[in-house]
């Protein structure tokens, strides 16, 4: 119970840090927001809180402290993001053949990055309003390494956009979370879509 309480406290502290980062970015921008934009910001915060809640529900279901089933966790996040979007705007497919477990210390970071990638795809992949097709795939290995891949069939990034350095708060957040995982977050993109790959290498001895 003490370990569970400690983990919950740490995850809530991480979530609080994410919200503070968003608040500071808004404060520095010094721009007025429409009611629609405020609703979108609140939806983003709601999604991050729900990711944290899903993580702890997953941990409560785990047996013998074996960690978080990555495939099931990502499928729950995909269902959540799909429910936040109007019917018919996003077509999500999860390749849930990934039955391995990952360290709970890493799961929140993975969940938040995945939720951000799905949210970005739903908002920006097809500005014309076409249904965006999004696929999620994951892979786990016994040495602690894992891969999460999110693809969409959208229009790709704007010309000269560098996802390693450019972008707003969402990209800053994903880069920071990937860094906290000691993982790489790489993007391949063209006019036929975006492929994002989150790769955490073999666990190093501590």
N, C-alpha and C positions, 0 to 999 in steps of 0.2 A: 504493500500500500504506500509506503514511504517513497519507494522508487517511482510509482505511478504518479504520486503528487508532484514529485520533483520534475518528472518529464512534462506533465501538464503545465507546470509553472514556467519551465523553459520555453515550451512552445508558445504559450501566451505572451511571454516576453518577446519572442521573435516576431510574433504577429503584431504586437504593439510597435516594434521598431519599424515594421513595414508601413504601418499607418502613419507614424511620425514622419517617415520619409516622404510619403504622399502629401501630408499637410505642409511640410517645409517647401516642397516643390510648388505647391499652389500659392503659398505665401510669397515666394520669390517671384512668381510670374506676375503678380499684381494686376491680374486681369479679372474682369467681371465674368461670372458664369450664369448661363441661362438655367432655368429650372430643369430643362432636359439634361444639360450637362451635369448638374448636381445629382440628378437621379442616376446617371451613369456612374458617377463616382461612388455613390452609395451602393450601387449594385456590385461594383468591383470589391468594395470592402466586405459586403455581404458574402461574396463568393470566397474570399480569403478566410473569413470566419468559418464558413461551411467546410472548406478544405480541412481546417484544423479539427473541426468536430468529426468529420468522416475518418480522419486519421485515428482519433482516440476510440471511435467505435470499432474500427478495424483491430486496434490493439486489444480491445476488450474481448474480441472474438478469437484472438490468436491462442494457440495452445502451446504450453511449455515455453512461453517467451520466445517463440521462433521468429518474431519480427512481423513485418507487414507484407502481406501478399501483394506484390507490385501490380500484377495484372488486374486483380479485383479492385484495388485502390484506384487505379487509373480509370477503370470502367465506371466506378461510382462518380468520379470527378467529371467524366464525359457526360454522364446522365444529368448531372447537376447543371453543367454549362448549357446543355441542350434544352433543359427546362427553362432556363433564364431567357432564351431567345424565342421570339414569336414562331409559331408553327410554320414549317416550310422554309426557314431561312438558313438552316444548317443541317447537313446530312452527315452524321458522325458514325464512323465505323471503328470498332476496337478489335484488334487482333489479340484476343485474350488467350494466347497459348503460353503466356509468360506466367508460370505457376510458382516461380521462385520467390523467396522472401528477402527483404532488405532490412538493414538496420533501422530501427525507429528514429534514430537521430538524423537520418538522411531523408526519411519519407516526407516530412513537412516541406523541405526545400523542393523535392521532386514534385510534390503535389501543387505547390504554388507556381512553379515554373510551367507545369503542364496547363494549369488553369489559365495562366497569362497567355500562353501560346494559343489556346483554344479561343479565348476571348478576342485576341487580336485577329484571328482568322475570321471569326464571326462578324467583326466590325469592318475590317478593311480589305479582305480578300476580293470581294466583289462589290465595289462602290455602286454599281448599277442596280444592285438589289437581287441579282441572281442567287440561287441557292448555292452555298459553298459546300463542297465535299471535303471532309476532313477525315484523315486516317490516323490512328494511334497504334504504335507497335512498341513492344518492350522485350527486353532480353535480360536475363539474370544469369550469373555464373557463381559457382561455389566458392570462388576466391574473393567474393565481395564486390566484384565489378558488375556494372549493369549499364544498359543503354535504353533510352526512351526516345522514340522518333515520332514527330508530328508532321504530317504533310497536308497541304491544301492545294486546290486546283485554281487558285485565284490569279490575280494579275501580277503578282510578285511585288518587290519593293520598288520605290521610286528610283529613277536614274541617279547614280552616284551615291545612293544610300549605303552606308557601311554599318551593318548590324553589330559589328564588334565595337563601334565607337558612337554611332549616331542613335537617334531615337529619344523618346521622352522617358517618363518615369517607368513605364512598363519594361523597356529594354534595360534601363539602369538597374531595376529590381532583379530581372532575370540574370544579368551578369553578376550582380552581387551574390545572389543565391547560388549560382553555379560555382563561384569562387569559394563560397563557404563549404561546398561539397568537395572541393578539390577536383572538380569535374570540368570538362570542356563543353561549351555550348556553341555549336557551329551551324551555319545556315548556308544552304544552297538555294539559289533563287533565279528564276527567269520569268518570262511572260506567261509561263504555263503553271506557275505556282511556287510554293516555298516548302523546303524540307528543313526542319529543325532537328538537330541531333544532340541530345544530352548524353555524354559518355563519362562515366566514372570508372577510372582504371582500378586495377587490383588494389585491395586494401593494403596499406603499408603497415608494418608492425609498429605499435606505439610503445 
